[in-house]
Amino acid sequence: MPMYDYRCKNCDEVFEELVYSSMVPDEEIKCPNCGQNNSERLLSAPMISTGGSNSGYSSNTSRGCGSSGFS
């Protein structure tokens, strides 16, 4: 079940929606802001993994509790 980005044509709200079927027309996706069924699917960039083992998280885990990292 893919997640898609949508923009409401009524109020311009941009939101994500989990779409259960490819048979649902984009225009029937309900806006969470205004409740209208008048949305368009947006192009979104794919998530690209670099293949590293840390999955994008910072490798600096040696900071103690309360240390913000600012000097």
N, C-alpha and C positions, 0 to 999 in steps of 0.2 A: 504494500500500500504506500504509494509515493506521497511525499509532501510537496506542495506547490505554493509558490508565491502568487498572490492575487492583489489587484487594485480595484477598489470599488469605484464604479463610474458615477455613483451618486454623491459620495462624500470624500473621495480621494484617499480613503484609508488603505494602507498597504498591510496585508496580513498573510499568514501561512494557513494552509488548510490541508488536512489529511483526506485524500480522495479515495474512496473505497472502490469506485468503478470508473472505468474509462468511458462508460455510457452516460455519465453525468455531464451535461453541457456546462461550459464555464459560466455562462450567463445565469445559471441556477445556483451558483455558490453564494451562500448567504453571508453578508458582511457582518462581522461581530460588533461593529461600531454603530451602524444605522439600521441594520436588520434587512436591508434591501437585497433582492436577488438580481443584482446588476453588476457582475464582476468580470474582469478580464484577467487571464493568466499572464504573468510576467515571465520574461526570460530570467533565469537565475544561474549564477556561476556554479559549476560543480565543485564539490569538496575534493581537494587533491591531497593525497597523503604523500609524504616524502619518504615513507618506508622506514622511518626511524622507530625505535622501540618506545619512545616516550609519548607518542600520539599527540604531539603539539604542546605538551605541558612543559613548563620550565624545569630544567634539570637541577636548578639550584634549590635543594630541599634542606640545606643546612641551617637556615635561619631559625632562630629560636622564637618562641611564643612572644608576641608583642613587637617583634622586629619588623619594621615596615620596609626596610631596604633603602630608606632615604638617608643621605649623609649630611 
